[in-house]
Each structure stands twice: as structure tokens, then as C-alpha cells.
């Protein structure tokens, strides 16, 4: 039990109390809250608080009677904490109290794919996008590009593919998964054969040798299930009397796909070119010999090709574009389809110059509608050319009239607005500048069901230090999904052993002096042992500083809140085991200062460093949404910038009133926005500096205050971290 608690301690930030889960599920009420059941136990829905906020979640209560025990529970926590991708289900938290083993995932409102295979409402474009999502998620597991260890899922099936409200697919259930090295061309694992009948690779079932091609076989079965609109097996009394996969393979070989393909009069048929591409790659996945099966990258490419063919077929796009561009100003000149698409990729003016239309790299439609001269405080816009099924951001596009406003209010907008008919205003604090020189402030997100959307927005004005902007219009831009990037901090947390062949070059020349500042002072260790210790990180300077190396051998370090000289009118030091320093500082007032000197010994020369505030928010985060002002105390004049302790949230226009109303994901990567660390803490960049070859000590003097003068009651600060950019 002691070993188990030690293992779970590294995931402390993911723990959710049992009482919280009972309250969310009405004490596991089957009638009201149960949404599924399987070989693991039951799944419930409920709204819970977790490390990233509070929202609806899927709560899986493992039942050991069904064969899912502690090993599967711990594996799910480990895998989903390490592997993050938009097409892998996210783990929000877990609970292990008494006999209870509960996993809390992001909520996929449309359930699993197996429930929708024969749906008359799912178009072929949506079906192909789902298959592509699954392949991309699997690609992240199979081809880690040395960022993490390869993972073989072992149980790819339509019941383990979850769908969110935008029909985006996410792989789930990693309880049977197996891990292999990231830097090997092939991973072969000898294990007891497991998986689901019908989906399981026959060679794996016979030899118990597992490779990533075993997952490829299972994916091929899922592709055929989508193609045929039915499960690969028919079940009676818990047995499997018939597996359809061999019949599907024969139908493909005999060019009789028309006999098995899913048909429904309510949806447009699958395009012939798309059918050939899609069925071809699905058949290749089911090859008996593993050597003949395609690589996951090839599967992704083929599915993208099939999707493009189907989209063009469903929209009859070329004719649509020709008709649409008849209103272009000036008139477009082109002689073929490719030339027209090239023009549209650059952007064209339509509707007498009132609409700017363009295609992005994915072929998705972007649209901007200009404002009337007097429409800044109330505007009504109606789109004409959106791509169905795409999630859009609605952005106010503007410029500052005075350059001083642009300099002072960088990334700060503070614009109040609401839709016609709403009683409560939203506030857009965040603005960012794009390559075209215009600024954008995100107002809403929504998923388009059709090309035409009408919005009437009331602007209540600003409460910042400026009111003078030149509003250009409202832009409807497809949401750019930002994949999780592994930070240096997370990289170090995942280090199991040091096998860096270049460790000698990366070991600092003054490593012995640094080791003398630590608990290793006076102990004799080899250079390689020293590199391994420093790479992972160690406490120095009487436990008030943390020193480490990044993957390139650059020096990193962190100061405790006390060593960083954080000064407040009143301070509370809090004993905190999860802090590297065993303590943290709790703030009570609306302003605090950071006053310290950065030692040259703890940074690499001629390197640009970012400084990060490492902190935790209290349960009540309501007073932390507004931006913080950061002022450089070394400057006499008012030189300041803004950061956020909570990521700004965007209202989501949804068809159902009971669904979530905010989505804080997928923001542009700009300075000043916080991120969740793998160790359970939050971090936000607050400063930046450059070292020279003769750097001695670097003074750091910052004053942080709330823009509205509110208290930072309950804000917990661990310290300040310095990492190379």
C-alpha cells in the first residue's frame, strides 16, 4: 500500500475526492446518471471540479468482479497523463479511496462510435472525418518521434472510440495497452493475447507476439464497420456466433462492395473515388501478413485523400465556387480549377466589397464581413459561405488609432458585448496581433450546421485606458486546434533513465561547484552519475533553489517564493509536501513584488531565458479572470504588460441550453497565458532576459497587481522558474 501511495503521489494534481464524485453522480444513480456499462463496470456523467476547471465529465467506476483491477486502473492514469492529443480522450482526474477505483474523463456527449454506425444522420464526410481522427490518434501513439515511448493500444474497436458534440473522435480505454521504446523502428512485445474477438489480429492471437501492426489490423476492422454500417460481430447470449470480417474481405476481392456498403436515402452516397481510396486502405490493414500492412502515416494520408474526394463530391465545390465568385470585385480571371483555388486561397472580395472570403490550408472557408460606418455599438452580420460541420471563432478585427494605445494595451482589450436578447454581457480581455497587421479579439465559438449564420451583437464599450479603435469587421475563422507540446518540465518528469550519448558535452564545466551546493556535497560520484542527477534536477542552496539541465544541456533553475524575494504586505508561509521546497506562499493582498538577483552560475551564457511564475489557484477562481499588470520596477516610467492566471474563456454558441457555455481551449500561443504543468501546478511567463558571455548577476524587480484592485486571496506561489526559450 505504501508503494501504491508513493506511485499515486506523482499524480496528486489529478485526485478528485470521492464525495465530489458521489455528489456529481447523485451517489451513482443508475436511472439519472448512468450513460454506459462494459467489461470494466459502469460509466456515469456528472459535473466535477478538477485541476483544469469545472465541467461535465464521464466517470468510470471500475468493478473488480468484471476483471478490471488495480493494474488496469494505474495503467490508464499513467498512459493518459503521458499521452496527450486532440484525438485521445483526456483524463481529468481519478479517485482511489477504500475499494473505489474511479477514472474521470472529458465528456464525449455523443457516446461511442458503435452506437452510430447505422445512423441515417451521419454523412459520409462525417464518417470519414471520424476515421481520420482515429488514425491520427493512433499515429500519435505509434510514431512518437522520440518525444515519448511508443504505445500499442491493443483494443482498438468502435466501442472504444468516443465522439464529442462536434463528432470529433477520441480513442479511449488504455487498460490493455503495452509500451515499447520510442527510438526503435519495430517494437515486438511477447504477451498473453488479449483484445476483443473480431478486432484482434489473428497472428497476435496465435503467437502472442504484439506489434503496432496489430493495432493497424484492428483499425482496418473499424474502417470496414464504418463502411458497412454494422458491427464486425453479431452477439447472442454473450457468444460470438459469426465474425463478418472474412466476408468483407471476400466482397472487396470480388469487387462486390456495393453489396455490403451502408446505404440510406437521407444521406448522399459515398463518392466512387473516395470509396476506392477508403476501401483500399481498409483492405490493406487486414492483410494476413504484418509486413504487408500499411504504416499508420500512410493510412492517415489515404484517409485524408478519401475525405477530400468526398467533400468535393458532396459540395460540388468547383461549380459552387464559380457561382459564388460572380460577385467578386474586381472580377476574377482564371482558366481552370487550380487557378481558381489559388485565387481563393489568397482571398477575394465579394458582395460589393462587403465580404472577404478565403480558403485555409485545409480547404475550410474563412469569411469576414465589414462593419457599416455607424455599427460599432450594434451590428448584425449574416454569413453566406461557411463550411458545414466546422467549429468557427467569431473575431472582432480592428486596429488601434493611436500607436501608444497599441503599445500599452498589447494583448488587452476589455471589451463588453452580448448577443441580442441576452441579459448578461461577456468580456473579451484578450487581443492579439496577426501577420496582416490587424488585431483580433475572440468573441464567440460555434459549430456551423450550414453556410448561413446570422448574429446580432451589442457592444457595451470598453473599460480600459483607451476607446479609440478602427473596427474592420467580424471574422469567422475555423478554429485552429493547438496540439499539446511537451514542455521541458514535463520532459524531465518523464525521465526514467539517462541514456544521452552526448552527456559529456552537456555536463557543465562547473558541475562540481553546483553539486557542492546540494546534499551531494562531499560525496564522490562519477561524472555520468552527476549528469543523471542534474538532468533530473536537485535542490541546492539549503533547499531554496532547484537546479537542472534541459535536453540541450542548458542550465535551468527555480527559486522558492522565499528565495525569489516575493514581498507582500502580509504573507503566510504554507507547509506543502507537493512543493519542491516543501513550502509555498499564500497571498492575501492585491499586489506583490518579486525582488531577487539571478546568479550567473545558474544560467548558461548567451542564452535567452523566460521567467515563469509557478502557482496554484484556490477552489474559488472567480476573482482571477481579469488580467494582472506586471510592471518592471527597474524602470522609472510606466513600462508594464499583462498576464493571466486563468486562461480567458470564450462563450460558445450552442444549440442546447444545458451544454457547457465556455471553451477555454485552443488559444493562440502568446506570452502571458498560463498553462497546466504535469506536476499539478500552473505556470505563466512573466519576464524575459538575455545572458551574455560576461554575465555576473541579473537583477529582477517586478511588481504584480490586479488590474481591478481585487485581492489575490488564496493564491499559492511555489516560486519562479527560469528556462531557456
Beta strands, then each sheet from edge to edge (+ up, - down):
strand 1: 34-38
strand 2: 41-50
strand 3: 53-62
strand 4: 91-97
strand 5: 100-106
strand 6: 150-152
strand 7: 161-163
strand 8: 169-171
strand 9: 178-180
strand 10: 189-190
strand 11: 209-210
strand 12: 233-236
strand 13: 239-243
strand 14: 348-350
strand 15: 355-359
strand 16: 365-370
strand 17: 378-382
strand 18: 391-400
strand 19: 415-419
strand 20: 426-428
strand 21: 432-433
strand 22: 439-447
strand 23: 454-462
strand 24: 469-478
strand 25: 538-540
strand 26: 545-549
strand 27: 555-560
strand 28: 566-567
strand 29: 571-575
strand 30: 583-587
strand 31: 591-599
strand 32: 608-616
strand 33: 628-632
strand 34: 640-643
strand 35: 651-652
strand 36: 675-676
strand 37: 682-690
strand 38: 697-706
strand 39: 716-724
sheet 1: 1+ 2- 3+ 5- 4+
sheet 2: 6+ 9-
sheet 3: 7+ 8-
sheet 4: 10+ 11-
sheet 5: 12+ 13-
sheet 6: 14+ 15- 16+ 24- 18+ 22- 21+
sheet 7: 14+ 15- 16+ 24- 18+ 22- 35-
sheet 8: 17+ 23- 19+ 20-
sheet 9: 25+ 26- 27+ 39- 30+ 29-
sheet 10: 25+ 26- 27+ 39- 32+ 37- 36+
sheet 11: 28+ 31- 38+ 33- 34+
end
